[in-house]
Amino acid sequence: MAAESGRADDSTVVINVESLVSSLKVELMNARLSMPPSYCIFKTPSILFRHRESSFLPNCFSFGPMHHGRKKLLATEKIKIKYLKGLLSRVVTNRSEAMSDEAMENILTGLVNAVKLIEKQASACYAGHDYAGDEFVKTMVLDGVFIIELFRKDAEEITKEQDDPIFSMSCMLQFLHHDLILLENQIPWLVLQTLFELTKLPSETKSLIELALLFFANTFTSYPPGIETSLFNGKDIKHILDLLRLSLVLPSEEIKNNPTSGWQPIPSVTRLKEAGVKFVKVAPHSILDIKFRDGSLEIPSLLIQETTETILRNLIAYEQCLPNCPPIFTCYAKLLDNLIDTTNDMEILCKREILDNWLSPEDSTQFFNKLYNDTYIKEFFYSQLCDDLNRHCKWWWPRWRAYYVQNYFTKPWAIAAQIYAVIMFFLTVWQTYIPKG
């Protein structure tokens, strides 16, 4: 009996192993073992999402399939329908056709067919999901048209209706500036460009790139530089978030330096000031161009507002997910975190007009201190800058000079006392060493 029991146990083990092997073979056959290069829209990694969930979730508008159908976002779908209807009416009128349901249906059919042709390419942009299907095409058309019409109205390429809920309700534009920059809320640029070209009227003068950058002109600075569309020639724009990233990366001079595999922390603004470093606001083409030369740290002005944390967190998440993407904004966040350690650091930069802070000093300081948590940097783009700052701080003369100036030349009476002391010193020396008579 014992032997039979043993044989039964042995056969059970064999059967279980065969079952496991068979199951693994099926998984190996069906598994996608490499990430397709088309992936550019990702679900935010939970390790980043947990730090600030509101920075990754839409407030009012869903764009694309990831948040499509969420109950709290359904109310704004009617606005998208309104924008689609307005577009169809305008195109029909421009073609000098009689306004009719049939004429509008013909134009809508053309839009749907155009998106249907690029359906697989568009679906392949979303990592981990195959969204292809009629509902996906419908979402691309409805959301894509809404975004394009929004940009056109904001740039006054077309007339806004009196009852337009986006421009008549002040909160709506704020919601859109947040929802359109979310990594999970992106629509492939290919879809937007296709719909834009099909609906562009002869009277329109601006490209889709210009319209998008105009809409987000005050995202990073209160004084945005002019738009140079030539920078984007030959560039593979993936979506709106990618466009905003490229708009700062392409004109940047600093990130063209050779990055290194390691990085060194630098002192905070307060410590650098004690070491004699001066802080100067500059106006280059990119906020990324932070430079140190002749004892001055030159920092482009950065606007800190409600959407600043959102855009920086989503850019960092995008860089962390996109294969072979240089972690430029992740490095930028790490540098700012080193510089801004306390509210005093924040106030120093605000007084120099380097930071245009619309939030409380406590709130803005706190989010800088946590921006790059749980990220990974393979190459650091500010190595030379950090080395130069650390080398400067180790030199005794700037530190001594800064200490002396801050403690003895900050008030009129202190300056007068120092001048008096110097005069008395020279008089004493003169009386001691110059022979009388």
BAGUKE-247470 format. One record per residue (C-alpha): residue number from 1; z negated, x negated, y negated. Coordinates in Angstrom, 3 decimals, padded with zeros to 6 digits, always signed. Example, Ala and Ser with C-alpha at 12.3 -4.5 7.8 and 13.67 -1.06 7.14 Angstrom:
! residues 2
PT     k         zz         xx         yy
PT     1   -007.800   -012.300   +004.500
PT     2   -007.140   -013.670   +001.060
! end
This chain:
! residues 437
PT     k         zz         xx         yy
PT     1   +000.000   +000.000   +000.000
PT     2   -000.916   -002.851   -002.292
PT     3   +002.430   -004.517   -001.619
PT     4   +004.329   -001.331   -002.311
PT     5   +002.347   -000.863   -005.501
PT     6   +003.242   -004.409   -006.515
PT     7   +006.932   -003.855   -005.806
PT     8   +006.853   -000.672   -007.873
PT     9   +005.322   -002.569   -010.756
PT    10   +007.958   -005.311   -010.434
PT    11   +010.843   -002.826   -010.471
PT    12   +009.371   -001.106   -013.541
PT    13   +009.292   -004.432   -015.393
PT    14   +012.912   -005.128   -014.465
PT    15   +014.026   -001.705   -015.626
PT    16   +012.198   -002.088   -018.952
PT    17   +013.741   -005.509   -019.599
PT    18   +017.241   -004.222   -018.836
PT    19   +016.650   -001.309   -021.179
PT    20   +015.535   -003.623   -023.960
PT    21   +018.502   -005.951   -023.444
PT    22   +020.874   -003.005   -023.525
PT    23   +019.289   -001.688   -026.709
PT    24   +019.530   -005.077   -028.405
PT    25   +023.188   -005.442   -027.355
PT    26   +023.999   -002.128   -029.035
PT    27   +022.223   -003.223   -032.207
PT    28   +024.017   -006.580   -032.191
PT    29   +027.373   -004.850   -031.857
PT    30   +026.670   -002.400   -034.674
PT    31   +024.793   -004.723   -036.991
PT    32   +026.343   -005.965   -040.244
PT    33   +025.193   -009.594   -040.153
PT    34   +026.439   -010.658   -043.582
PT    35   +026.223   -009.080   -047.021
PT    36   +029.641   -007.950   -048.282
PT    37   +030.606   -009.616   -051.581
PT    38   +031.300   -006.179   -053.069
PT    39   +027.586   -005.289   -053.174
PT    40   +026.415   -005.168   -056.800
PT    41   +024.239   -002.024   -057.042
PT    42   +020.945   -002.318   -055.210
PT    43   +017.767   -000.470   -054.441
PT    44   +015.045   -002.276   -056.393
PT    45   +013.011   -004.445   -053.993
PT    46   +009.583   -002.874   -053.494
PT    47   +007.876   -006.174   -054.338
PT    48   +009.330   -005.895   -057.876
PT    49   +009.250   -002.098   -058.107
PT    50   +005.472   -001.931   -057.637
PT    51   +004.750   -003.915   -060.819
PT    52   +006.157   -001.232   -063.143
PT    53   +007.699   +001.791   -061.414
PT    54   +008.660   +003.517   -064.675
PT    55   +010.944   +000.590   -065.527
PT    56   +013.159   +001.346   -062.524
PT    57   +013.229   +005.160   -062.369
PT    58   +015.364   +007.449   -064.581
PT    59   +013.617   +009.663   -067.114
PT    60   +016.207   +012.416   -067.532
PT    61   +019.646   +011.402   -066.263
PT    62   +020.868   +010.324   -062.841
PT    63   +024.038   +008.249   -062.667
PT    64   +025.629   +007.511   -059.334
PT    65   +024.397   +008.632   -055.918
PT    66   +020.998   +006.954   -055.574
PT    67   +019.074   +009.493   -057.668
PT    68   +021.618   +012.295   -057.493
PT    69   +020.057   +015.675   -056.780
PT    70   +016.496   +014.767   -057.753
PT    71   +014.793   +017.954   -058.920
PT    72   +013.415   +016.566   -062.187
PT    73   +016.892   +015.349   -063.218
PT    74   +018.892   +018.515   -062.478
PT    75   +018.476   +020.036   -065.949
PT    76   +020.738   +017.437   -067.580
PT    77   +023.608   +018.093   -065.159
PT    78   +024.651   +020.986   -067.423
PT    79   +025.152   +018.535   -070.288
PT    80   +027.535   +016.520   -068.127
PT    81   +029.552   +019.694   -067.419
PT    82   +029.685   +020.384   -071.157
PT    83   +031.011   +016.879   -071.827
PT    84   +033.629   +017.208   -069.074
PT    85   +034.838   +020.511   -070.474
PT    86   +035.046   +019.011   -073.970
PT    87   +037.123   +016.108   -072.662
PT    88   +039.559   +018.366   -070.800
PT    89   +040.027   +020.567   -073.866
PT    90   +040.707   +017.573   -076.091
PT    91   +043.266   +016.047   -073.726
PT    92   +045.080   +019.359   -073.350
PT    93   +045.225   +019.762   -077.130
PT    94   +046.514   +016.198   -077.568
PT    95   +049.312   +016.887   -075.105
PT    96   +050.317   +019.902   -077.178
PT    97   +049.840   +022.189   -074.211
PT    98   +048.605   +025.732   -074.458
PT    99   +044.899   +025.904   -073.751
PT   100   +044.531   +027.478   -070.330
PT   101   +042.501   +027.121   -067.179
PT   102   +045.604   +025.873   -065.379
PT   103   +046.246   +023.072   -067.911
PT   104   +042.638   +021.909   -067.718
PT   105   +042.722   +022.093   -063.922
PT   106   +045.803   +019.862   -063.814
PT   107   +044.066   +017.173   -065.856
PT   108   +040.900   +017.452   -063.764
PT   109   +042.984   +017.115   -060.598
PT   110   +044.455   +013.899   -061.974
PT   111   +040.983   +012.492   -062.612
PT   112   +039.734   +013.429   -059.147
PT   113   +042.818   +011.963   -057.456
PT   114   +042.463   +008.717   -059.397
PT   115   +038.842   +008.304   -058.322
PT   116   +039.758   +009.322   -054.774
PT   117   +042.139   +006.351   -054.638
PT   118   +039.314   +003.911   -055.423
PT   119   +036.630   +005.830   -053.499
PT   120   +036.104   +003.174   -050.828
PT   121   +035.980   +000.349   -053.374
PT   122   +033.422   +002.239   -055.428
PT   123   +031.289   +003.152   -052.427
PT   124   +031.340   -000.473   -051.259
PT   125   +029.472   -001.471   -054.434
PT   126   +026.281   +000.244   -053.241
PT   127   +024.223   -001.979   -050.960
PT   128   +023.038   -000.500   -047.696
PT   129   +024.750   +002.882   -047.959
PT   130   +028.161   +004.417   -047.361
PT   131   +028.340   +007.156   -049.968
PT   132   +032.058   +007.919   -049.566
PT   133   +032.928   +011.630   -049.446
PT   134   +033.754   +014.603   -051.661
PT   135   +030.272   +014.768   -053.189
PT   136   +030.448   +011.072   -054.051
PT   137   +033.842   +011.482   -055.763
PT   138   +032.549   +014.508   -057.689
PT   139   +029.521   +012.512   -058.844
PT   140   +031.691   +009.586   -059.953
PT   141   +033.971   +011.862   -062.004
PT   142   +031.198   +013.887   -063.620
PT   143   +028.923   +010.949   -064.398
PT   144   +031.758   +008.629   -065.387
PT   145   +033.282   +011.090   -067.853
PT   146   +029.879   +011.775   -069.388
PT   147   +029.184   +008.066   -069.996
PT   148   +032.619   +007.456   -071.513
PT   149   +032.389   +010.498   -073.793
PT   150   +028.870   +009.457   -074.834
PT   151   +030.146   +006.034   -075.886
PT   152   +033.091   +007.555   -077.740
PT   153   +030.902   +009.955   -079.689
PT   154   +028.336   +007.289   -080.523
PT   155   +031.111   +005.039   -081.907
PT   156   +032.655   +008.045   -083.719
PT   157   +035.916   +007.661   -081.844
PT   158   +035.759   +011.418   -081.312
PT   159   +033.970   +014.179   -083.189
PT   160   +030.503   +015.325   -082.179
PT   161   +029.970   +019.068   -081.834
PT   162   +027.230   +020.668   -083.905
PT   163   +025.433   +021.887   -080.786
PT   164   +025.695   +018.583   -078.893
PT   165   +022.251   +018.252   -077.240
PT   166   +022.463   +014.448   -077.032
PT   167   +022.886   +013.827   -080.751
PT   168   +020.932   +016.822   -082.041
PT   169   +017.779   +016.001   -080.048
PT   170   +016.308   +012.632   -081.067
PT   171   +014.640   +011.982   -077.703
PT   172   +017.876   +012.240   -075.694
PT   173   +019.415   +008.993   -076.950
PT   174   +016.162   +007.179   -076.216
PT   175   +016.223   +008.531   -072.655
PT   176   +019.827   +007.426   -072.223
PT   177   +019.196   +003.907   -073.497
PT   178   +016.615   +003.687   -070.737
PT   179   +018.428   +005.460   -067.900
PT   180   +021.799   +003.732   -068.338
PT   181   +020.378   +000.226   -067.836
PT   182   +018.599   +000.854   -064.532
PT   183   +019.852   -001.144   -061.541
PT   184   +019.680   +001.891   -059.242
PT   185   +021.448   +004.099   -061.805
PT   186   +024.702   +002.155   -062.147
PT   187   +028.299   +003.317   -061.688
PT   188   +030.982   +000.751   -060.761
PT   189   +032.847   -000.489   -063.836
PT   190   +036.083   +000.109   -061.920
PT   191   +035.374   +003.850   -061.977
PT   192   +034.534   +003.887   -065.701
PT   193   +037.618   +001.843   -066.609
PT   194   +039.890   +004.091   -064.499
PT   195   +038.605   +007.281   -066.124
PT   196   +038.700   +005.685   -069.570
PT   197   +042.360   +004.686   -069.302
PT   198   +043.359   +008.133   -068.041
PT   199   +041.647   +009.944   -070.921
PT   200   +042.226   +007.526   -073.807
PT   201   +044.105   +009.081   -076.718
PT   202   +046.585   +007.193   -078.946
PT   203   +044.188   +007.530   -081.890
PT   204   +041.453   +005.542   -080.111
PT   205   +041.279   +001.880   -081.085
PT   206   +038.289   +000.474   -079.214
PT   207   +038.173   -000.783   -075.647
PT   208   +035.577   +000.406   -073.147
PT   209   +033.777   -002.945   -073.451
PT   210   +033.516   -002.518   -077.224
PT   211   +032.253   +001.055   -076.901
PT   212   +029.578   +000.089   -074.365
PT   213   +028.346   -002.910   -076.360
PT   214   +028.235   -000.848   -079.560
PT   215   +026.053   +001.738   -077.827
PT   216   +023.620   -000.991   -076.718
PT   217   +023.993   -003.118   -079.865
PT   218   +020.285   -003.006   -080.769
PT   219   +018.942   -003.529   -077.277
PT   220   +017.960   -007.184   -077.738
PT   221   +017.968   -007.757   -081.483
PT   222   +017.891   -005.846   -084.765
PT   223   +020.730   -008.038   -086.058
PT   224   +023.347   -008.160   -083.280
PT   225   +026.226   -010.623   -083.632
PT   226   +029.805   -009.407   -083.678
PT   227   +031.421   -008.361   -080.421
PT   228   +033.830   -010.940   -079.003
PT   229   +035.777   -009.112   -076.310
PT   230   +037.822   -012.251   -075.594
PT   231   +034.746   -013.669   -073.803
PT   232   +035.271   -011.122   -071.043
PT   233   +038.909   -011.974   -070.351
PT   234   +039.318   -012.513   -066.628
PT   235   +035.673   -011.671   -065.908
PT   236   +034.767   -009.340   -063.068
PT   237   +032.509   -006.805   -064.773
PT   238   +030.600   -004.918   -062.109
PT   239   +028.779   -002.227   -064.108
PT   240   +027.001   -001.618   -067.442
PT   241   +023.932   -003.705   -066.576
PT   242   +026.219   -006.577   -065.563
PT   243   +028.143   -006.217   -068.836
PT   244   +024.932   -006.510   -070.872
PT   245   +023.951   -009.604   -068.910
PT   246   +027.371   -011.205   -069.421
PT   247   +027.271   -010.397   -073.147
PT   248   +024.363   -012.851   -073.486
PT   249   +025.206   -015.344   -070.750
PT   250   +028.843   -015.999   -071.695
PT   251   +028.250   -017.072   -075.333
PT   252   +025.079   -019.034   -074.501
PT   253   +025.109   -022.795   -074.988
PT   254   +021.711   -023.550   -073.472
PT   255   +022.478   -022.244   -069.982
PT   256   +025.471   -024.557   -069.736
PT   257   +023.034   -027.445   -069.283
PT   258   +022.623   -028.656   -065.738
PT   259   +019.759   -026.694   -064.147
PT   260   +017.212   -028.419   -061.910
PT   261   +015.462   -027.267   -058.767
PT   262   +011.970   -027.538   -060.234
PT   263   +010.205   -026.544   -063.423
PT   264   +007.125   -027.575   -065.369
PT   265   +004.880   -025.207   -067.302
PT   266   +004.705   -025.704   -071.054
PT   267   +001.831   -025.065   -073.482
PT   268   +001.506   -021.739   -075.265
PT   269   +002.632   -021.186   -078.845
PT   270   -000.914   -021.753   -080.100
PT   271   -001.177   -025.104   -078.272
PT   272   +002.278   -026.176   -079.397
PT   273   +001.354   -025.384   -082.989
PT   274   -001.752   -027.587   -082.635
PT   275   +000.568   -030.358   -081.422
PT   276   +002.624   -030.083   -084.583
PT   277   +005.534   -028.035   -083.238
PT   278   +007.193   -025.811   -085.829
PT   279   +008.692   -022.443   -084.895
PT   280   +012.005   -021.511   -086.462
PT   281   +013.979   -018.295   -086.176
PT   282   +017.682   -018.869   -085.561
PT   283   +020.598   -016.499   -085.185
PT   284   +022.930   -017.768   -082.466
PT   285   +025.141   -015.587   -080.300
PT   286   +022.572   -015.242   -077.511
PT   287   +018.806   -014.767   -077.237
PT   288   +018.925   -017.263   -074.350
PT   289   +019.573   -020.243   -076.636
PT   290   +016.058   -021.591   -077.170
PT   291   +016.189   -025.231   -078.306
PT   292   +013.768   -027.980   -079.334
PT   293   +014.893   -030.607   -081.812
PT   294   +013.316   -032.651   -084.610
PT   295   +009.862   -031.243   -083.865
PT   296   +010.992   -027.608   -084.204
PT   297   +011.303   -024.988   -081.492
PT   298   +014.309   -022.857   -082.443
PT   299   +014.069   -019.356   -080.991
PT   300   +016.575   -016.528   -081.518
PT   301   +015.045   -013.303   -082.794
PT   302   +014.098   -010.827   -080.050
PT   303   +013.502   -007.126   -080.635
PT   304   +010.544   -005.775   -078.665
PT   305   +010.744   -001.995   -078.257
PT   306   +010.227   +000.681   -075.606
PT   307   +013.270   -000.359   -073.554
PT   308   +012.756   -004.151   -073.748
PT   309   +010.589   -004.375   -070.657
PT   310   +012.965   -002.032   -068.809
PT   311   +016.110   -004.041   -069.509
PT   312   +014.470   -007.393   -068.736
PT   313   +012.927   -006.162   -065.478
PT   314   +016.221   -004.667   -064.298
PT   315   +018.171   -007.799   -065.228
PT   316   +015.659   -009.879   -063.262
PT   317   +015.855   -007.508   -060.266
PT   318   +019.666   -007.684   -060.439
PT   319   +019.623   -011.488   -060.439
PT   320   +017.194   -011.528   -057.529
PT   321   +019.423   -009.216   -055.435
PT   322   +022.971   -010.340   -056.288
PT   323   +024.099   -013.181   -053.967
PT   324   +024.679   -016.535   -055.689
PT   325   +023.667   -015.152   -059.081
PT   326   +022.123   -017.786   -061.398
PT   327   +018.572   -016.617   -062.278
PT   328   +019.103   -017.049   -066.001
PT   329   +017.026   -014.109   -067.241
PT   330   +014.334   -014.884   -064.674
PT   331   +014.082   -018.379   -066.197
PT   332   +014.038   -016.849   -069.689
PT   333   +011.153   -014.563   -068.682
PT   334   +009.228   -017.490   -067.192
PT   335   +009.676   -019.480   -070.406
PT   336   +008.488   -016.586   -072.592
PT   337   +005.496   -016.051   -070.342
PT   338   +004.471   -019.679   -070.865
PT   339   +004.890   -019.413   -074.632
PT   340   +003.176   -016.038   -075.074
PT   341   -000.205   -016.194   -073.407
PT   342   -002.403   -014.316   -075.891
PT   343   -002.020   -011.887   -078.774
PT   344   -002.472   -014.851   -081.123
PT   345   +000.725   -016.392   -079.705
PT   346   +002.477   -013.087   -080.288
PT   347   +001.251   -012.860   -083.886
PT   348   +002.385   -016.399   -084.690
PT   349   +005.928   -015.616   -083.538
PT   350   +005.891   -012.272   -085.372
PT   351   +004.877   -013.977   -088.629
PT   352   +007.846   -016.324   -088.217
PT   353   +010.031   -013.201   -087.656
PT   354   +011.056   -014.598   -084.293
PT   355   +009.723   -011.498   -082.553
PT   356   +010.439   -008.113   -084.100
PT   357   +007.637   -006.251   -082.364
PT   358   +007.604   -002.445   -082.442
PT   359   +004.793   -002.217   -079.901
PT   360   +001.138   -003.157   -080.142
PT   361   +000.439   -006.906   -079.772
PT   362   -001.645   -006.180   -076.670
PT   363   +001.096   -004.175   -074.895
PT   364   +003.899   -006.620   -075.645
PT   365   +001.795   -009.643   -074.655
PT   366   +000.795   -008.019   -071.386
PT   367   +004.323   -007.249   -070.231
PT   368   +005.518   -010.796   -070.998
PT   369   +002.704   -012.123   -068.824
PT   370   +003.902   -010.150   -065.787
PT   371   +007.685   -010.095   -066.122
PT   372   +008.630   -012.675   -063.516
PT   373   +005.861   -012.027   -060.969
PT   374   +007.054   -012.165   -057.330
PT   375   +010.448   -013.609   -058.255
PT   376   +012.043   -016.742   -056.855
PT   377   +013.866   -019.375   -058.877
PT   378   +016.120   -021.844   -057.088
PT   379   +017.307   -023.491   -060.301
PT   380   +015.645   -023.671   -063.712
PT   381   +017.837   -023.615   -066.812
PT   382   +015.259   -024.815   -069.358
PT   383   +014.173   -028.044   -067.648
PT   384   +015.252   -030.313   -070.487
PT   385   +013.587   -028.082   -073.062
PT   386   +010.295   -028.101   -071.136
PT   387   +010.420   -031.871   -070.621
PT   388   +011.003   -032.459   -074.336
PT   389   +008.139   -030.161   -075.355
PT   390   +005.698   -031.733   -072.908
PT   391   +006.701   -035.235   -074.004
PT   392   +006.162   -034.256   -077.638
PT   393   +002.700   -032.836   -076.913
PT   394   +001.588   -036.070   -075.191
PT   395   +002.449   -038.153   -078.240
PT   396   -000.701   -038.611   -080.361
PT   397   +000.862   -038.636   -083.852
PT   398   +002.162   -035.029   -084.044
PT   399   -001.122   -033.698   -082.678
PT   400   -003.219   -035.716   -085.154
PT   401   -000.966   -034.833   -088.076
PT   402   -001.028   -031.116   -087.219
PT   403   -004.812   -031.145   -086.835
PT   404   -005.244   -032.892   -090.182
PT   405   -002.881   -030.551   -092.034
PT   406   -004.369   -027.394   -090.524
PT   407   -007.944   -028.431   -091.300
PT   408   -007.617   -030.221   -094.628
PT   409   -004.511   -028.897   -096.362
PT   410   -004.777   -025.144   -095.939
PT   411   -006.677   -024.344   -099.178
PT   412   -006.272   -025.538   -102.809
PT   413   -009.787   -026.941   -103.052
PT   414   -009.320   -028.867   -099.780
PT   415   -006.063   -030.370   -101.059
PT   416   -007.752   -031.368   -104.342
PT   417   -010.620   -032.935   -102.404
PT   418   -008.203   -034.993   -100.309
PT   419   -006.330   -036.209   -103.389
PT   420   -009.628   -037.110   -105.066
PT   421   -010.764   -038.990   -101.936
PT   422   -007.531   -040.995   -101.809
PT   423   -007.767   -041.901   -105.513
PT   424   -011.375   -042.987   -105.133
PT   425   -010.475   -045.061   -102.088
PT   426   -007.783   -046.979   -103.940
PT   427   -010.029   -047.479   -106.993
PT   428   -012.747   -048.874   -104.745
PT   429   -010.303   -051.250   -103.073
PT   430   -008.923   -052.304   -106.424
PT   431   -012.366   -053.024   -107.858
PT   432   -013.346   -054.959   -104.755
PT   433   -010.340   -057.256   -104.359
PT   434   -008.965   -057.601   -107.893
PT   435   -010.818   -060.416   -109.684
PT   436   -012.450   -059.533   -112.991
PT   437   -011.445   -061.178   -116.239
! end
